[in-house]
Amino acid sequence: MKALQIGNLSAPVPIVQGGMGVGISLSGLAAAVAEQGGIGVISSAGLGAIYNKFSKDYRAASIYGLREELRKARAKTKGIIGVNVMVAMSNFADMVRTAVAEKADIIFSGAGLPLNLPSFLTEGARTKLAPIVSSARAAKLLCRKWFTEYNYIPDAIVVEGPKAGGHLGYKTEQIADEHFALEQIVPEVAAEVGAFADEHRCHIPVIAAGGIYTGEDIYRIMQLGAEGVQMGTRFVTTEECDADDAFKQSYIDARQEDIEIIQSPVGMPGRAIRNSFLDRVKEGLKRPKNCPFDCIRTCDVTHSPYCIMLALYNAFKGRLQNGYAFCGANAWRAEKIQSVRELMTSLRTEYDDFVRKITIR
C-alpha cells in the first residue's frame, strides 16, 4: 500500500477510519487507528448527550466533549487525528470552530455540502478540510465554490457510495442503482477533481468510501482513481471501538437479510441493522413528546416517529431495545472482535496477497 498524502500530512496506511456517531468513534478508536498508521476520526455527533454531566446545555456540552476527545486522542498517539462534522447538525459551526481551535489535523464534513467550511479557518490554522460528496457534480460545485469564495482548495475529497452506513446522500431509489455504485462514481469524481487540480497546479487526493471491506476491495477501488479509502463498519468490531460490547455484538449476530434501509427522522435514508426497536417504529408505536437536543436542523419533532439522538445514544450504550445500530452494507460479514492492530495487519496482508496473485497471472 502506498501512503496517503494530504498536504503535509502523510498516513503510512491509506485508510481513514470513518467518523461514526453517536459515540461509536471517539478518542479510543481514533487514537488506535492513528497509532497504526491510518487516519483516526472522532465523530462530533451527539457529544452533547455523551457529555451531559458537564452541562445540560447540549451545545456547551458538545464543545467540551470535542475538546476532551481530541485531547485524549492526542495523549495516546502522535498519529493523524481528524474530526467528522455533519453539515446537518445544528451546532455545525461550534464543532468546526472547536476542531480548528484544538488543532485537529483534518475535518471531514458531509451529510450536506459544506459550502462555507473554509470560512471557519483562523489565521495560521493547520487543520485540513476534506468534504464528503456523492457525485462528480457535487465535487465540481464545491471545488469551484471554495476557490471562488474563499480562495481555498480542498485538501482531499471523500466520495461516499450508497453501501455506506448511517445516513446516505442518495435518494432511496438510487441506493441499488448501478449507475450510483462506488465503482461507477469514483472514476467520475477522480476525473473532475483531477481536472480542477491540474488547472490550479495542485494535488487533491480522492478517498473512496462505502462498502469497502477487504484488502482486495482497497486495491480494486484504488485502481479506479482513489488514493485512499474510508472504512467505518470494519472498525466497529474492534476492541478499541468506543461503543458498548452489545453494539459490537449486534454486527456479529446480524445476517445479510437484517441489513435494511430505513427512513431517518432527519429526512434522509439510512442503513441499519433491523431489530425490535425498528420493528416497533414501523408499527407506529414510537412517538417523541418533545425535542430535548435540537441536534439536527432537518429533524421536525412534530413528524418524527422517534428521537434519533436518543435512539443512537441508547445503542451506543448497548441499550438496543431502545435504539438501533447504523451500519454499512457488509456489516453481516463481521465474525469476531479483534484489535485495531490485528485488523490493519489483516487488511495490509489481504492487499499484498491480492497484488501477488494478479502479478503471478
Legacy VTK file of the C-alpha trace (Angstrom):
# vtk DataFile Version 3.0
C-alpha trace
ASCII
DATASET POLYDATA
POINTS 361 float
0.000 0.000 0.000
1.172 3.476 -0.849
0.993 6.182 1.835
-1.893 8.655 1.638
-0.561 12.198 1.298
-2.884 15.081 2.254
-0.850 18.259 2.065
1.918 17.872 4.642
0.086 15.006 6.357
1.263 11.525 5.453
-0.640 8.419 6.549
1.603 5.357 6.021
-1.542 3.223 5.628
-4.062 4.845 3.220
-7.048 4.050 5.419
-9.307 6.661 7.001
-11.485 5.334 9.803
-14.930 6.757 9.150
-16.483 9.028 11.753
-19.353 7.178 13.425
-21.810 8.782 15.802
-23.267 8.745 18.293
-20.185 7.778 20.301
-19.045 4.868 18.147
-15.788 6.545 17.131
-14.360 8.676 19.896
-10.762 9.065 21.072
-10.311 5.357 21.843
-10.881 4.120 18.309
-9.439 7.164 16.553
-6.172 7.028 18.501
-5.789 3.288 17.897
-6.200 3.714 14.121
-3.826 6.688 14.024
-1.269 4.740 16.010
-1.346 2.007 13.357
-0.606 4.482 10.562
-4.118 5.269 9.375
-6.205 8.393 9.970
-8.337 8.154 13.093
-11.559 10.162 13.145
-13.633 11.340 16.108
-17.333 11.832 15.400
-18.662 15.118 16.776
-22.279 13.925 16.508
-24.042 13.585 19.851
-21.189 14.698 22.093
-23.643 16.922 23.942
-25.568 13.822 25.015
-22.430 11.878 25.941
-21.035 14.770 27.999
-24.331 15.933 29.516
-22.851 15.700 33.025
-20.642 18.648 32.147
-23.624 20.761 31.111
-27.323 20.287 30.453
-26.883 22.759 27.603
-26.398 20.464 24.589
-24.175 22.862 22.659
-21.917 23.707 25.599
-21.533 20.025 26.431
-20.710 19.261 22.775
-17.901 21.822 22.704
-16.487 20.500 25.968
-16.810 16.909 24.735
-14.968 17.508 21.460
-12.133 19.264 23.286
-11.875 16.356 25.719
-11.904 13.694 22.999
-9.266 15.469 20.921
-7.025 15.923 23.956
-7.470 12.273 24.976
-6.559 11.143 21.467
-3.501 13.385 21.404
-2.330 11.893 24.697
-2.402 8.407 23.127
-0.821 8.968 19.719
1.248 11.267 17.550
-0.624 9.953 14.508
-3.188 11.782 12.382
-6.443 12.623 14.165
-9.445 14.029 12.337
-12.976 15.088 13.250
-16.177 14.340 11.364
-18.722 17.182 11.417
-22.065 16.773 9.670
-23.418 19.811 7.840
-26.925 18.910 9.022
-26.010 19.353 12.697
-27.446 22.429 14.375
-24.102 23.008 16.096
-22.047 22.550 12.922
-20.285 25.909 13.371
-19.463 25.202 17.035
-17.929 21.836 16.203
-15.872 23.155 13.286
-14.548 26.099 15.307
-13.657 23.800 18.198
-11.862 21.325 15.918
-9.845 24.164 14.389
-9.035 25.727 17.772
-7.898 22.342 19.126
-5.701 21.854 16.064
-7.394 18.739 14.710
-5.367 17.542 11.745
-8.323 17.347 9.380
-12.082 17.906 9.295
-14.262 15.565 7.245
-17.685 17.011 6.523
-20.735 15.579 4.779
-24.483 14.992 5.308
-24.988 18.048 3.136
-22.489 20.104 1.141
-20.130 22.065 3.451
-20.055 25.076 1.146
-18.873 27.519 3.833
-16.409 25.243 5.653
-13.276 27.306 4.778
-14.845 30.402 6.372
-14.157 28.922 9.818
-10.399 28.655 9.405
-8.470 31.150 11.506
-5.153 32.757 10.583
-2.364 30.216 10.925
-4.791 27.281 11.309
-3.223 23.981 10.347
-6.425 21.960 10.086
-7.032 20.414 6.660
-10.520 20.295 5.124
-11.991 17.274 3.337
-15.601 17.476 2.125
-17.628 14.290 1.614
-19.560 14.140 -1.676
-21.646 11.575 -3.529
-21.151 12.699 -7.134
-18.720 14.337 -9.548
-21.185 17.200 -9.950
-21.101 17.907 -6.204
-17.299 17.709 -6.174
-17.039 20.210 -9.047
-19.523 22.608 -7.437
-17.745 22.502 -4.110
-14.226 22.933 -5.534
-15.260 25.976 -7.548
-17.294 27.480 -4.702
-14.423 27.177 -2.216
-11.906 28.649 -4.646
-14.143 31.500 -5.794
-15.474 32.473 -2.372
-12.513 31.680 -0.104
-9.506 31.139 -2.386
-9.279 27.691 -0.785
-8.778 24.335 -2.459
-9.981 21.143 -0.724
-7.103 19.243 0.849
-8.807 15.933 -0.021
-12.228 14.814 -1.185
-14.106 11.790 0.105
-16.565 10.216 -2.311
-19.090 8.074 -0.477
-21.090 5.421 -2.287
-24.543 4.041 -1.403
-23.217 0.991 0.504
-22.067 3.197 3.378
-23.502 3.070 6.878
-25.669 5.640 8.612
-27.246 8.499 6.707
-26.828 8.290 2.949
-26.528 11.121 0.461
-28.775 9.362 -2.025
-32.453 9.067 -2.801
-33.901 5.695 -1.796
-34.312 4.612 -5.430
-30.630 5.393 -6.175
-29.185 3.133 -3.480
-29.447 -0.086 -5.522
-28.969 1.625 -8.913
-25.677 0.521 -10.509
-25.222 3.998 -12.001
-24.573 5.270 -8.462
-22.306 2.401 -7.373
-18.991 3.421 -5.829
-17.105 1.747 -8.696
-19.015 3.991 -11.091
-18.677 7.311 -9.275
-15.033 7.096 -8.109
-13.577 7.445 -11.643
-16.013 10.281 -12.365
-15.064 12.168 -9.194
-11.344 11.469 -9.702
-11.528 12.870 -13.249
-13.399 16.000 -12.149
-11.144 16.626 -9.157
-8.034 15.849 -11.209
-9.005 18.415 -13.847
-9.570 21.069 -11.179
-6.252 20.200 -9.501
-4.378 20.408 -12.810
-5.982 23.780 -13.508
-4.669 25.087 -10.189
-1.386 23.155 -10.229
-2.030 21.264 -7.029
-2.865 17.771 -5.849
-6.191 16.728 -4.297
-6.351 13.066 -3.254
-9.691 11.298 -3.662
-10.702 8.929 -0.860
-13.320 6.263 -1.601
-15.905 5.234 0.997
-18.918 2.984 1.317
-18.898 -0.810 1.303
-15.114 -1.310 1.243
-14.410 -4.345 3.402
-11.257 -6.231 2.402
-7.716 -5.592 1.247
-8.799 -6.685 -2.214
-11.584 -4.084 -2.138
-8.979 -1.446 -1.275
-6.772 -2.445 -4.201
-9.623 -2.530 -6.710
-11.035 0.885 -5.783
-7.582 2.459 -5.800
-7.120 1.191 -9.353
-10.140 3.325 -10.267
-8.566 6.570 -9.111
-8.813 6.640 -5.320
-5.640 7.261 -3.344
-7.120 6.127 -0.049
-10.226 4.555 1.429
-12.555 5.378 4.290
-13.856 2.420 6.302
-16.326 2.525 9.164
-18.058 -0.827 9.530
-14.821 -2.837 9.819
-13.735 -0.785 12.824
-16.923 -1.315 14.836
-15.957 -4.878 15.743
-12.619 -3.890 17.253
-11.619 -3.924 20.905
-10.867 -0.202 20.803
-14.193 0.866 19.275
-15.864 3.178 21.801
-19.305 1.532 21.571
-20.703 -0.863 24.153
-19.965 -4.566 23.557
-23.659 -5.194 22.856
-23.467 -2.780 19.917
-20.474 -4.653 18.504
-22.202 -7.990 19.045
-25.189 -6.818 17.005
-22.863 -6.696 13.986
-21.570 -10.209 14.621
-25.096 -11.562 15.091
-26.515 -9.802 12.014
-27.489 -11.791 8.937
-27.438 -10.298 5.451
-31.235 -10.015 5.452
-31.088 -7.999 8.697
-29.382 -5.054 6.979
-32.079 -2.643 5.846
-32.680 0.858 4.556
-34.727 2.998 6.915
-36.159 6.493 6.632
-34.460 8.580 9.289
-36.271 11.363 11.163
-33.697 13.782 9.732
-35.158 13.315 6.255
-32.508 11.030 4.746
-32.462 7.313 4.067
-30.089 5.380 6.311
-28.724 1.859 6.617
-29.141 -0.017 9.889
-29.457 -3.445 11.472
-33.085 -4.445 11.892
-34.140 -5.032 15.496
-37.194 -4.889 17.762
-36.945 -1.118 18.139
-37.161 -0.540 14.380
-40.000 -3.053 14.168
-41.923 -1.060 16.777
-41.262 2.130 14.812
-42.789 0.526 11.705
-45.836 -0.396 13.770
-46.218 3.236 14.794
-45.604 2.590 18.467
-42.941 5.255 18.972
-43.638 8.970 19.364
-41.386 11.644 20.921
-43.116 14.135 23.187
-40.574 16.899 22.676
-37.086 17.599 21.324
-34.508 17.584 24.136
-31.476 18.336 21.925
-32.271 20.292 18.741
-29.302 18.426 17.273
-30.235 18.177 13.566
-31.588 21.127 11.621
-33.771 18.987 9.342
-35.436 16.996 12.135
-39.050 18.001 12.880
-40.188 16.563 16.206
-43.850 17.035 15.295
-43.492 14.496 12.482
-40.729 12.260 13.857
-41.558 8.700 14.954
-38.702 8.836 17.489
-35.782 10.998 18.652
-32.789 9.867 16.614
-30.305 11.242 19.135
-31.802 9.196 21.965
-32.054 6.096 19.754
-28.399 6.283 18.700
-27.219 7.199 22.198
-29.068 4.192 23.633
-27.461 1.956 21.008
-24.003 3.338 21.837
-24.668 2.414 25.468
-25.807 -1.088 24.484
-29.496 -0.466 25.154
-30.618 -1.744 21.767
-34.183 -2.358 22.917
-34.468 1.444 22.831
-32.275 2.166 19.829
-30.565 0.662 16.794
-27.173 0.302 15.147
-26.337 2.113 11.940
-24.078 0.005 9.713
-22.611 -0.420 6.250
-23.912 -2.920 3.700
-21.297 -5.503 4.695
-21.853 -5.460 8.463
-23.271 -9.002 8.311
-19.804 -10.266 7.333
-18.359 -9.476 10.778
-17.268 -12.645 12.579
-15.218 -11.621 15.604
-13.917 -8.845 17.816
-10.249 -8.084 17.177
-7.778 -5.344 17.919
-7.245 -2.436 15.537
-3.668 -3.652 15.091
-4.909 -7.091 14.007
-7.444 -5.573 11.618
-4.955 -3.206 9.985
-2.411 -6.015 9.633
-5.072 -8.249 8.082
-6.099 -5.584 5.560
-2.488 -4.969 4.529
-1.900 -8.733 4.163
-5.056 -9.160 2.071
-3.978 -6.279 -0.141
-0.458 -7.655 -0.639
-1.709 -11.204 -1.248
-4.110 -9.982 -3.920
-1.380 -7.960 -5.637
0.875 -11.033 -5.688
-1.963 -13.145 -7.043
-2.688 -10.903 -10.016
1.038 -10.329 -10.652
1.674 -14.075 -10.940
-1.099 -14.330 -13.515
LINES 1 362
361 0 1 2 3 4 5 6 7 8 9 10 11 12 13 14 15 16 17 18 19 20 21 22 23 24 25 26 27 28 29 30 31 32 33 34 35 36 37 38 39 40 41 42 43 44 45 46 47 48 49 50 51 52 53 54 55 56 57 58 59 60 61 62 63 64 65 66 67 68 69 70 71 72 73 74 75 76 77 78 79 80 81 82 83 84 85 86 87 88 89 90 91 92 93 94 95 96 97 98 99 100 101 102 103 104 105 106 107 108 109 110 111 112 113 114 115 116 117 118 119 120 121 122 123 124 125 126 127 128 129 130 131 132 133 134 135 136 137 138 139 140 141 142 143 144 145 146 147 148 149 150 151 152 153 154 155 156 157 158 159 160 161 162 163 164 165 166 167 168 169 170 171 172 173 174 175 176 177 178 179 180 181 182 183 184 185 186 187 188 189 190 191 192 193 194 195 196 197 198 199 200 201 202 203 204 205 206 207 208 209 210 211 212 213 214 215 216 217 218 219 220 221 222 223 224 225 226 227 228 229 230 231 232 233 234 235 236 237 238 239 240 241 242 243 244 245 246 247 248 249 250 251 252 253 254 255 256 257 258 259 260 261 262 263 264 265 266 267 268 269 270 271 272 273 274 275 276 277 278 279 280 281 282 283 284 285 286 287 288 289 290 291 292 293 294 295 296 297 298 299 300 301 302 303 304 305 306 307 308 309 310 311 312 313 314 315 316 317 318 319 320 321 322 323 324 325 326 327 328 329 330 331 332 333 334 335 336 337 338 339 340 341 342 343 344 345 346 347 348 349 350 351 352 353 354 355 356 357 358 359 360
